[in-house]
Amino acid sequence: MNDLTQASAPQADIDRLDREIDALVYELYGLTEEEIRIVEGGEG
């Protein structure tokens, strides 16, 4: 593994975990697809 690959791998893990956490929270609160778009900054 080169230095660039090693440096970007932790950020990729963080991004993936962030998306997983978001999905779990949305499920926990029972958000609809429209509500998720609003929370994520998209148009409803």
Buried (B, 14 or more C-beta within 10 A) or exposed (E): EEEEEEEEEEEEEEEEEEEEEBEEEBEEEEBEEEEBEEBEEEEE
